[in-house]
Amino acid sequence: MSNEEKYLDYLRRATVDLQEARGKLREAEEREVEPIAIVAMSCRFPGGVNSPEDLWQLLADGRDAVSGFPTNRGWDLDALYDQDPERQGTSYTREGAFLHDADQFDPAFFGISPREAAAMDPQQRLLLETSWEAFERAGIDPHSTRGSRTGVFIGTNGQGYLARLAKGGVPDGYEGYFLTGNAASVVSGRISYVLGLEGPALTIDTACSSSLVALHLAVHALRHSECGLALAGGVTVMSTPDTFVEFSRQRGLAENGRCKPFADAADGTGWGEGAGLLLLERLSDAQRNGHPVLGVIRGSAVNQDGASNGLTAPNGPSQQRVIRQALAHSGLVPSDVDAVEAHGTGTTLGDPIEAQALLATYGQNRAADRPLWLGALKSNIGHTQAVSGVAGVMKMVLAMRHGTLPKTLHVDKPSSHVDWSAGAVELLTEARPWPETGRPWRAGVSSFGVSGTNAHVIVEQAPVAEPEEAAQDAPEPVRGGVVPWVVSARDADALREQAERLLAAVADQPVADVGYSLATSRAMLEHRAVVVAAERTELLEALAAVAAGEVTGAAVTGVVGEPGQVGFLFSGQGSQRLGMGRELASRFPVFAEALDEVLAAFDPSVREVLFGEDADALNETGTTQPALFAVEVALFRLLESWGVRPDVLAGHSIGELAAAKATAAELASPDYWVRHVREAVRFADAVSSYRCCAATAPRTPPPRPPPDNCTCAASRSPGRRSSPVEARAASTCRRTPSSTSATGSTRGPPSAT
């Protein structure tokens, strides 16, 4: 090779390497900014909010969830309250936003003993419930995630449950559970343990910004393929009143327990509780997997106040920086964002600083008719502390889905401590439609921790799902006919409650879609009910009977034990009928394709007789057995397409061959099976001349003549040699699959010998 040729070869290889490097760089850059889809949300918030739908209803109604102190936590309520802020050990407010049923938990559902559950921080219990719900709300069976690289990122800012238990004395038998029941690390780790998740599990405590920092880390993990799915969120339950006592000394509480964000009447924060989780997935993965996309995380950023004017004092410049970092990471400018869900605690120090930071960032370079709309969920459910950031994300996702920006409560007028003229920012004192912009709606969400850690996330409206072009050979959805609805639970009472909840949720949903979702996207638990009907009214009536614990012919209830094996039995000659398979072929393309494939290998007369009118012709062995073989193979393929997989296959007569064909179709040509069916037909014809209906023993008089329509497949007696016909029949039997006998399981194709 000449020097010139070597030089050209080097240039070619260098060019290829450069192209590969550029491709990898492009992939890395795209991965860094790929949107992250929110595929499910689950929550528990004050005011009876047990779902995102409940949360939106509370927002739409303009209600707050503030109430008196809880009476089921062992707090000395008489001694706790004192209107004098100087009184040690007391609170000058006696209201907040509480989860009054935080003590309610079903430990058996998660395989936890009652004693261990009682020693567990209720925050861990709430997260187990909401984790399970998040998967099911995404259409994912929680059992199917076991062993998956699913990450768990949880924000929390206190574990006071152990201190509360210690005040009342430790009950016997609880020691040994306190460590894992109250450790911060186990807040995330227990979710991974119970559900069998093997991605990263982190518990984050940056105080009030914890859940938004957890979300930021989850987004990073997904973009760097550290996990395929991620649960991100936070939890706060105040097991003791210490937070109220501490902030009373700092004069940081609102006397009536209500946050008044950015209002002139703001007089302090109001504490709240809750749990909220988002199930996250890369947008491309969510779309490929068919998971719902509720909204999209475009970008996020986290920073620190550093050496500000006080450890717990907010830092305006740091807040501006974290907002600009999130915008830059998202590839957006401030005017691309329509609204901000603020930290907005209602304190006289924090709110003006935050407002000025928003005015200096989002409030600049905006059209006069496109101000930034500012609101705060804390006016509805109080300052839920570690979960407040993710709660704000949920609010904005719901607002986008409903096209409405909810009202911020308890605002007499915008705070006079803020120069609102410094930028285009307006407070949402009334609910209003989300403004049309000609692009996806976007919102910023802020959280600032008392430790100085700040977080900002930009949420974007879910992309409009483009209708998929159906493949030319794709089967049409099957509608009509009998539909099963499957409901399951851990015990009989829960099963009835599940049926009642389902009854309230599916009144106007497509019958077949409900049946499909119940069968494929819910965990199958031990206590089960199946209602079967063709009409909606019949299904609802049967479901109502299950909910009431009543017996109805359209519903079956029962309890499953250890998973059993599934067996398919393929019948032999005698089960044939004219037109068998015709309706299935017309409704199910999978069945029709399999039936046509098998029938095409036989004489055309088999199809003509099968779908004809001559019953006698169908009863001829030469037609019966190929027809049964074809229909049974097609039935197997139809069940297989529905996800039904047998553990055992058995067959009688021609059914043995159908069973062998069902499991070994890829291992032999169609001619192979046709040849064996024809051998079976010849065998049946050969023995049809033998007429007996009983087995005989030596020296026993022959039985009386059998009926004309009774045939015997074989005849044996001690000392008697097989006739030539029987010998041929035995030879034919040896060529049928011995592993698919009437009691055997299919292990492979029949022997060719």
C-alpha positions in Angstrom: 0.0 0.0 0.0 1.4 3.4 -1.0 1.8 6.2 1.4 -1.0 8.1 -0.3 -3.3 5.0 0.1 -2.3 4.7 3.8 -3.0 8.4 4.3 -6.5 8.0 2.7 -7.2 5.0 4.8 -6.2 6.8 7.9 -8.5 9.8 7.0 -11.4 7.4 6.4 -11.0 5.7 9.8 -10.6 9.1 11.5 -13.8 10.3 9.8 -15.7 7.3 11.0 -14.3 7.7 14.5 -15.3 11.4 14.5 -18.8 10.6 13.3 -19.2 8.0 16.1 -17.9 10.5 18.7 -20.3 13.1 17.5 -23.1 10.7 17.7 -22.3 9.7 21.2 -21.9 13.3 22.2 -25.3 14.1 20.7 -26.9 11.2 22.6 -25.4 12.4 25.8 -26.6 16.0 25.3 -30.1 14.8 24.4 -30.2 12.5 27.4 -29.3 15.5 29.7 -32.3 17.5 28.6 -34.8 14.7 27.8 -38.2 15.5 29.4 -39.2 13.3 32.3 -42.8 12.2 32.3 -45.1 12.1 35.3 -47.0 8.9 34.7 -48.9 8.8 38.0 -49.5 10.7 41.2 -50.8 9.6 44.6 -51.3 11.5 47.8 -52.8 11.9 51.3 -53.5 15.5 52.3 -55.7 17.2 55.0 -59.4 17.7 54.3 -60.1 14.1 53.4 -57.8 14.3 50.3 -56.9 10.7 49.4 -56.3 11.1 45.7 -55.3 13.7 43.1 -59.0 13.9 42.2 -59.8 14.8 45.8 -57.1 17.4 45.8 -58.4 19.1 42.7 -61.9 19.1 44.1 -60.6 20.9 47.2 -58.9 23.5 45.0 -61.8 24.0 42.7 -64.2 24.5 45.7 -61.8 27.0 47.2 -61.7 25.2 50.5 -59.0 25.1 53.2 -58.4 22.0 55.3 -57.4 23.6 58.5 -58.8 22.1 61.7 -58.2 21.7 65.4 -55.3 19.8 66.9 -55.6 16.0 66.6 -57.1 14.2 69.5 -55.6 10.7 68.8 -51.9 11.4 69.2 -51.6 11.7 73.0 -51.1 15.4 73.0 -52.0 17.3 76.2 -54.2 19.8 74.4 -55.2 21.7 77.5 -51.6 22.3 78.5 -50.4 22.8 74.9 -52.3 26.0 74.1 -51.6 29.4 75.5 -52.2 32.7 73.8 -49.1 34.1 75.3 -46.2 33.6 72.8 -43.7 33.8 75.7 -45.1 30.8 77.6 -42.5 28.0 77.4 -43.7 24.6 76.1 -46.9 26.0 74.6 -48.3 27.0 71.2 -50.3 30.2 70.7 -52.3 28.6 67.9 -54.4 25.4 68.2 -55.2 24.8 64.6 -53.4 23.3 61.6 -54.0 21.1 58.6 -53.7 17.5 59.9 -54.1 13.9 58.6 -56.5 12.9 61.4 -56.5 9.3 60.2 -52.7 8.9 60.0 -53.0 6.1 62.6 -55.1 3.9 60.2 -53.1 1.2 58.4 -53.5 -2.3 57.1 -50.2 -4.0 58.0 -51.3 -7.5 56.7 -51.7 -6.0 53.2 -47.9 -5.4 53.1 -47.0 -8.6 55.0 -46.1 -6.6 58.2 -47.1 -7.8 61.7 -49.3 -5.6 63.8 -46.6 -5.2 66.4 -44.0 -4.1 63.8 -46.5 -1.7 62.3 -47.3 -0.1 65.6 -43.5 0.6 66.1 -43.3 2.1 62.6 -43.4 5.8 62.0 -46.7 6.6 60.3 -44.7 8.3 57.6 -43.4 4.9 56.5 -47.0 3.5 56.5 -48.3 6.4 54.4 -45.6 6.0 51.9 -46.2 2.2 51.5 -49.9 3.0 50.7 -49.2 5.8 48.2 -46.4 3.9 46.5 -48.7 1.0 45.8 -51.4 3.4 44.5 -48.9 5.2 42.3 -48.0 2.1 40.4 -51.6 1.0 40.0 -52.7 4.5 38.9 -50.0 4.2 36.1 -51.6 0.9 35.0 -48.7 -1.1 36.4 -49.2 -4.1 38.6 -47.0 -3.4 41.7 -46.0 -7.1 41.7 -44.5 -6.8 38.3 -42.0 -4.2 39.5 -40.3 -6.7 41.8 -36.6 -7.0 40.8 -36.8 -4.0 38.5 -34.4 -1.0 38.6 -37.0 1.3 40.0 -35.6 4.1 42.2 -37.1 5.7 45.3 -36.4 9.3 46.3 -38.2 10.5 49.4 -38.0 13.8 51.2 -38.6 14.0 54.9 -37.7 16.4 57.7 -38.4 14.7 61.0 -38.9 11.4 62.8 -40.6 12.3 66.0 -42.7 9.1 66.4 -40.2 7.3 68.6 -40.1 10.2 71.1 -43.9 10.1 71.3 -43.8 6.4 72.0 -41.1 6.8 74.6 -43.2 9.3 76.6 -45.9 6.7 77.2 -43.5 3.8 77.9 -42.3 1.2 75.5 -44.8 -1.7 75.2 -43.5 -5.2 75.7 -42.3 -6.9 72.5 -41.8 -3.7 70.5 -38.0 -3.5 71.0 -36.2 -4.7 67.9 -38.6 -2.9 65.6 -37.9 0.7 66.7 -34.6 1.0 64.8 -36.0 0.3 61.3 -39.4 1.7 62.2 -38.0 5.2 62.9 -34.7 5.5 60.9 -34.7 8.2 58.2 -32.9 5.9 55.8 -35.6 3.3 56.0 -38.3 5.8 55.0 -37.2 5.1 51.4 -35.6 1.7 52.0 -38.8 0.1 53.3 -40.6 1.0 50.0 -37.8 -0.7 48.0 -37.8 -3.7 50.4 -41.6 -4.3 50.4 -42.0 -3.9 46.7 -38.7 -5.5 45.7 -37.3 -2.4 43.9 -33.6 -2.6 43.1 -32.9 1.0 41.9 -31.3 3.7 44.0 -33.2 4.5 47.3 -32.5 7.8 49.0 -34.0 9.7 51.9 -33.4 13.4 51.6 -33.7 16.0 54.4 -33.3 19.6 53.3 -36.3 20.6 55.5 -39.1 22.2 53.5 -37.4 21.8 50.1 -36.9 18.0 50.7 -39.4 16.6 48.2 -38.4 19.0 45.4 -34.8 18.1 45.9 -35.8 14.4 45.8 -37.6 15.1 42.5 -34.5 16.8 41.2 -32.3 13.8 42.1 -34.8 11.4 40.6 -34.8 13.3 37.3 -31.0 13.1 37.2 -31.1 9.4 37.9 -33.5 8.7 35.1 -31.6 10.8 32.6 -28.4 8.9 33.5 -30.1 5.4 33.3 -29.5 4.7 37.0 -33.2 3.6 37.0 -36.0 3.0 34.5 -38.8 4.2 36.8 -38.6 6.4 39.9 -40.9 7.2 42.8 -40.2 10.8 44.0 -42.0 12.7 46.7 -42.1 13.4 50.4 -44.0 12.9 53.6 -44.7 14.8 56.8 -46.6 13.6 59.9 -46.2 15.6 63.1 -46.2 12.9 65.8 -45.4 15.5 68.5 -46.4 19.2 68.8 -42.8 20.3 69.0 -42.9 22.2 65.7 -45.7 24.3 66.9 -44.0 25.0 70.2 -40.7 25.9 68.5 -42.2 28.3 66.0 -44.3 29.9 68.7 -41.1 31.0 70.4 -40.0 32.5 67.1 -43.3 34.2 66.5 -43.5 32.5 63.2 -47.1 31.0 63.4 -50.4 32.4 62.1 -52.7 32.7 65.1 -55.6 31.0 63.2 -53.3 28.3 61.7 -53.8 29.6 58.1 -51.2 30.6 55.6 -51.9 33.9 53.8 -49.3 33.9 51.0 -48.2 37.3 49.8 -51.1 39.0 51.5 -51.1 42.2 53.5 -52.7 40.2 56.3 -50.0 37.6 56.4 -49.0 36.9 60.1 -47.1 33.7 59.9 -47.2 30.1 58.6 -49.7 27.4 59.4 -48.4 23.9 59.7 -49.8 21.0 57.7 -49.2 17.3 56.9 -49.3 15.0 54.0 -47.7 12.5 51.7 -47.3 12.8 48.0 -45.6 10.7 45.3 -44.9 11.1 41.6 -44.1 8.1 39.5 -41.6 9.2 36.9 -40.2 7.8 33.6 -38.3 9.1 30.7 -40.9 10.6 28.2 -39.7 8.4 25.4 -40.0 5.3 27.6 -43.5 6.3 28.9 -44.8 6.7 25.4 -43.3 3.5 24.2 -44.7 1.6 27.2 -48.1 3.1 26.8 -48.1 4.7 30.2 -50.3 7.8 30.8 -48.4 11.1 30.7 -49.9 13.6 33.1 -47.3 16.2 32.8 -43.6 16.7 32.0 -40.6 17.8 34.1 -38.7 20.1 31.7 -35.9 21.1 34.1 -34.8 21.6 37.7 -32.1 23.1 39.8 -30.9 23.1 43.4 -28.6 25.5 45.2 -27.7 26.9 48.6 -28.0 30.3 50.3 -24.5 30.0 51.6 -23.4 32.7 54.1 -26.6 34.8 54.0 -27.8 37.2 56.7 -29.0 34.4 58.9 -29.0 30.6 59.0 -32.8 30.4 58.6 -33.4 33.6 56.7 -34.3 33.4 53.0 -31.8 34.7 50.5 -33.2 36.6 47.5 -30.2 36.5 45.2 -29.9 32.7 45.7 -33.6 32.3 44.8 -33.0 34.2 41.7 -30.0 32.1 40.8 -31.8 28.8 41.2 -34.7 30.0 39.0 -32.3 31.1 36.3 -30.5 27.8 36.5 -33.7 25.8 36.1 -34.7 27.9 33.1 -31.3 27.5 31.5 -31.4 23.7 32.1 -34.8 23.6 30.4 -33.7 25.7 27.4 -36.4 28.3 28.3 -36.6 32.0 28.9 -38.8 33.5 31.7 -41.6 34.5 29.4 -42.0 30.8 28.4 -43.4 30.1 31.9 -47.0 31.1 32.6 -47.4 30.6 36.4 -45.4 29.9 39.5 -46.5 27.8 42.5 -44.6 29.7 45.1 -43.1 28.5 48.4 -45.4 31.2 49.9 -45.5 30.3 53.6 -47.3 33.4 54.7 -44.4 34.8 56.9 -43.7 38.5 56.9 -40.1 37.9 56.2 -40.0 35.1 53.6 -42.9 36.1 51.3 -41.6 39.6 50.4 -38.1 38.2 49.6 -39.6 35.5 47.4 -41.9 37.9 45.6 -39.0 40.2 44.8 -36.9 37.3 43.4 -39.9 36.4 41.2 -40.3 39.9 40.0 -36.6 40.1 39.2 -36.7 36.9 37.1 -40.0 35.9 35.8 -41.5 39.4 36.0 -39.1 40.9 33.4 -39.4 41.2 29.6 -43.0 39.9 29.5 -45.9 41.2 27.4 -48.2 43.5 29.2 -51.1 41.1 28.8 -49.1 38.0 29.8 -48.1 38.5 33.5 -46.7 35.7 35.6 -49.6 34.3 37.7 -48.6 33.6 41.3 -50.3 31.2 43.7 -49.7 28.9 46.7 -51.3 25.7 47.7 -50.3 26.4 51.3 -53.4 28.6 51.6 -55.5 25.4 51.2 -53.6 22.7 53.1 -51.1 24.6 55.2 -47.3 24.3 55.0 -46.9 20.6 54.6 -43.2 21.0 55.1 -41.1 18.2 53.5 -43.9 17.3 51.0 -44.9 20.8 50.1 -42.7 21.0 46.9 -44.2 17.9 45.3 -47.7 19.0 46.5 -47.1 22.1 44.4 -46.1 20.1 41.4 -49.3 18.0 41.7 -51.4 21.2 41.9 -49.9 22.6 38.7 -50.2 19.3 36.8 -53.9 19.2 37.8 -54.3 22.8 36.9 -52.9 22.2 33.4 -55.2 19.1 32.9 -58.2 21.2 33.9 -57.1 24.4 32.2 -57.7 26.5 35.3 -55.4 28.4 37.7 -56.9 27.9 41.2 -57.5 30.8 43.6 -55.1 31.5 46.4 -57.1 31.8 49.6 -56.9 34.3 52.6 -55.5 37.2 50.6 -57.1 40.4 51.7 -54.9 42.4 49.2 -51.4 41.9 47.8 -48.7 42.6 50.4 -47.7 46.2 50.7 -44.2 45.1 51.6 -43.7 44.1 48.0 -43.1 46.5 45.1 -45.4 44.8 42.6 -44.7 47.5 40.0 -41.1 46.1 39.6 -42.3 43.4 37.2 -45.3 41.7 35.6 -46.4 39.4 38.4 -50.0 39.1 39.6 -51.4 37.2 42.5 -54.2 34.7 41.8 -56.8 36.2 44.1 -59.5 34.5 41.9 -59.5 31.4 39.8 -59.0 32.0 36.2 -58.6 30.0 32.9 -55.1 29.1 32.0 -54.2 31.7 29.3 -53.9 30.3 25.7 -50.3 30.8 24.5 -50.1 28.7 21.3 -47.5 26.5 23.0 -47.5 24.0 25.9 -48.4 25.5 29.3 -45.6 25.7 31.8 -45.3 26.5 35.5 -42.4 26.9 37.9 -42.5 25.4 41.4 -40.3 26.7 44.2 -39.3 25.2 47.6 -36.9 26.8 50.0 -35.6 24.9 53.0 -34.9 26.4 56.5 -31.4 24.9 56.0 -30.7 27.2 53.1 -31.2 24.6 50.3 -33.4 26.0 47.5 -35.0 24.1 44.6 -37.0 25.1 41.5 -38.7 22.8 39.0 -40.3 23.7 35.7 -43.4 21.6 34.9 -44.8 21.4 31.3 -48.2 20.4 30.0 -48.3 16.8 28.7 -47.7 16.5 25.0 -50.8 16.0 22.9 -50.9 12.3 22.1 -50.9 11.8 18.3 -53.3 9.1 17.1 -51.4 6.1 16.2 -51.7 4.8 12.7 -53.0 1.3 13.0 -50.9 -1.3 11.2 -52.6 -2.8 8.1 -52.7 -6.2 9.7 -53.7 -5.0 13.2 -56.9 -6.6 14.4 -59.9 -4.5 15.2 -60.7 -4.1 18.9 -63.4 -6.6 19.9 -66.5 -5.0 21.2 -69.7 -6.5 22.5 -70.3 -9.9 24.0 -69.7 -11.1 27.5 -67.1 -9.1 29.5 -65.6 -10.0 32.9 -64.7 -7.4 35.5 -62.2 -8.7 38.1 -61.8 -7.3 41.6 -59.4 -8.5 44.2 -58.4 -7.6 47.8 -56.6 -9.0 50.8 -59.7 -9.9 52.7 -63.5 -10.2 52.3 -64.3 -6.8 53.8 -61.7 -5.1 51.6 -63.1 -6.9 48.5 -66.6 -5.5 49.2 -65.1 -2.0 49.6 -63.1 -2.4 46.4 -66.3 -3.3 44.6 -68.1 -0.3 46.0 -65.2 2.1 45.0 -65.2 0.5 41.5 -69.0 1.0 41.2 -68.6 4.7 41.9 -65.8 5.1 39.4 -66.9 3.2 36.2 -70.5 4.3 35.7 -69.7 6.0 32.4 -66.6 4.1 31.4 -66.5 1.8 28.3 -67.3 -1.7 29.5 -64.5 -3.5 27.6 -61.9 -0.9 28.6 -62.8 -1.4 32.3 -62.5 -5.1 32.0 -59.1 -4.9 30.2 -57.7 -2.5 32.8 -58.9 -4.5 35.8 -57.3 -7.6 34.3 -54.0 -6.2 33.2 -53.1 -3.3 35.4 -54.1 -4.3 38.9 -52.5 -6.6 41.3 -54.3 -9.9 41.7 -54.8 -10.4 45.4 -56.1 -13.4 47.4 -59.8 -12.6 47.7 -61.4 -12.2 44.3 -64.7 -11.5 42.7 -65.5 -11.7 39.0 -68.7 -10.3 37.6 -69.6 -11.4 34.1 -72.3 -9.9 31.8 -72.8 -8.5 28.4 -74.6 -5.2 29.4 -73.4 -2.3 31.5 -76.5 -2.4 33.7 -76.0 -6.1 34.4 -72.4 -5.6 35.3 -73.2 -2.7 37.6 -76.0 -4.7 39.3 -73.6 -7.7 39.9 -70.9 -5.4 41.2 -73.4 -3.8 43.6 -74.3 -7.3 44.8 -70.6 -8.0 45.5 -70.3 -4.7 47.3 -73.3 -5.6 49.5 -72.0 -9.1 50.1 -75.0 -10.6 48.3 -75.1 -13.7 46.1 -75.9 -13.2 42.4 -75.7 -15.5 39.4 -73.6 -13.0 37.5 -70.8 -12.9 40.1 -68.3 -15.4 41.5 -66.3 -14.8 44.6 -63.6 -16.9 46.2 -60.2 -17.1 47.8 -57.1 -18.4 46.0 -54.4 -20.3 47.8 -51.0 -21.1 46.4 -50.9 -20.5 42.7 -51.9 -23.6 40.9 -51.0 -24.9 37.5 -53.1 -24.3 34.4 -53.9 -27.2 32.2 -55.4 -27.4 28.7 -57.2 -30.6 27.7 -57.7 -31.2 23.9 -60.7 -33.4 23.2 -60.9 -36.2 20.7 -63.5 -37.3 18.2 -67.1 -36.8 19.3 -66.8 -33.1 20.2 -67.2 -31.9 16.7 -70.2 -29.8 15.4 -71.0 -28.0 12.2 -69.7 -24.5 12.0 -67.5 -24.8 15.1 -65.1 -21.9 15.2 -67.1 -19.7 12.7 -68.0 -17.0 15.2 -64.6 -17.0 16.8 -63.0 -16.6 13.4 -65.3 -13.6 12.6 -64.4 -11.8 15.8 -60.8 -12.7 16.5 -58.2 -12.4 13.7 -55.7 -14.4 15.7 -58.1 -17.4 15.8 -59.0 -16.9 12.1 -55.3 -16.8 11.0 -54.4 -19.9 12.9 -57.5 -21.8 11.7 -56.8 -20.8 8.0 -53.2 -21.9 8.3 -54.0 -25.4 9.5 -57.0 -26.0 7.2 -54.9 -24.9 4.2 -52.7 -27.9 4.8 -55.6 -30.3 4.4 -57.9 -31.1 1.5 -60.3 -28.1 0.8 -63.2 -30.4 1.4 -62.5 -30.3 5.2 -63.2 -26.5 5.3 -66.3 -27.0 3.1 -67.8 -29.6 5.3 -66.8 -27.8 8.6 -68.7 -24.7 7.5 -71.4 -26.6 5.5 -74.7 -28.2 6.4 -74.0 -31.9 6.2 -73.6 -33.2 9.7 -73.1 -36.8 8.5 -70.2 -35.7 6.4 -68.5 -34.0 9.3 -68.9 -37.1 11.4 -66.8 -39.0 8.9 -63.4 -39.7 10.5 -61.5 -38.4 7.6 -63.1 -35.0 8.0 -63.7 -34.9 11.8 -60.2 -35.3 12.9 -58.6 -32.7 10.6 -61.4 -30.3 11.5 -61.0 -30.8 15.3 -57.2 -30.6 15.0 -57.5 -27.2 13.2 -60.0 -25.7 15.6 -58.2 -26.9 18.7 -54.9 -25.4 17.5 -56.6 -22.1 16.7 -58.2 -22.1 20.2 -54.8 -22.5 21.7 -53.4 -19.6 19.7 -56.3 -17.4 20.8 -55.8 -18.1 24.5 -52.1 -17.6 24.0 -52.7 -14.2 22.5 -54.6 -13.2 25.6 -51.6 -14.1 27.8 -53.0 -17.5 29.0 -50.1 -19.9 29.3 -50.6 -23.5 30.3 -48.3 -25.5 32.5 -49.7 -28.8 31.4 -51.2 -30.0 28.1 -53.2 -33.2 27.7 -55.1 -34.7 24.8 -57.3 -37.6 23.9 -57.1 -39.2 20.4 -56.6 -36.4 17.8 -56.3 -34.0 20.8 -52.9 -35.5 21.6 -51.7 -34.2 18.2 -53.3 -30.8 18.7 -51.5 -30.5 22.1 -48.2 -31.4 20.5 -48.7 -29.0 17.6 -49.6 -26.2 20.1 -46.3 -26.4 21.8 -44.0 -27.6 19.0 -45.3 -25.6 16.0 -42.0 -24.0 15.4 -40.1 -27.3 15.4 -41.8 -29.0 12.5 -43.2 -28.2 9.1 -47.0 -28.2 8.5 -46.6 -31.3 6.3 -45.2 -33.1 9.4 -48.4 -32.5 11.3 -50.7 -33.3 8.3 -48.9 -36.6 7.9 -49.5 -37.5 11.6 -53.2 -36.5 11.4 -53.7 -38.7 8.4 -52.0 -41.6 10.2 -54.4 -41.0 13.1 -57.3 -41.1 10.6 -56.1 -44.3 9.1 -55.8 -45.8 12.6 -59.3 -44.8 13.5 -60.6 -46.3 10.3 -58.7 -49.5 10.8 -60.2 -50.2 14.3 -63.7 -49.0 13.4 -64.6 -52.5 12.3 -64.1 -53.9 15.8 -67.4 -53.7 17.7 -67.1 -54.2 21.5 -68.0 -52.2 24.5 -66.4 -54.2 27.4 -63.1 -55.6 28.4 -63.0 -59.4 28.7 -61.0 -61.7 31.1 -59.7 -65.2 30.3 -62.3 -68.0 30.2 -65.2 -65.5 30.4 -68.1 -65.9 28.1 -68.2 -63.2 25.3 -70.4 -60.3 26.2 -73.6 -59.7 24.4 -73.3 -57.9 21.0 -72.6 -54.1 21.6 -74.8 -51.4 20.2 -74.1 -50.5 16.5 -72.8 -47.0 17.4 -70.2 -48.3 19.9 -66.6 -48.8 18.8 -63.6 -50.1 20.6 -60.2 -48.5 20.1 -58.2 -51.6 21.0 -58.6 -55.1 22.3 -56.3 -57.0 24.7 -56.4 -60.3 26.6 -53.7 -62.4 28.3 -52.0 -64.7 26.0 -53.6 -63.3 22.9 -51.4 -61.9 20.1 -52.3 -58.7 18.3 -54.0 -59.0 15.0 -52.3 -57.4 12.0 -54.7 -54.4 12.2 -53.9 -54.0 15.9 -50.2 -54.2 15.3 -50.4 -51.5 12.7 -52.5 -49.4 15.1 -49.9 -49.9 17.8 -47.2 -48.8 15.3 -49.2 -45.7 14.6 -49.6 -45.0 18.3 -45.8 -45.1 18.7 -45.5 -42.3 16.2 -47.9 -40.1 18.2 -46.3 -37.9 20.9 -46.1 -40.1 24.0 -45.4 -37.0 26.1 -48.9 -35.7 25.4 -50.9 -38.6 26.6 -54.2 -38.1 28.5 -52.2 -37.6 31.7 -48.9 -36.2 30.4 -47.5 -32.8 29.8 -46.1 -31.7 26.5 -42.4 -31.6 26.4 -41.6 -31.4 22.7 -42.5 -32.6 19.2 -43.5 -36.2 18.6 -40.8 -38.6 17.6 -40.4 -39.1 13.9 -39.6 -42.8 14.3 
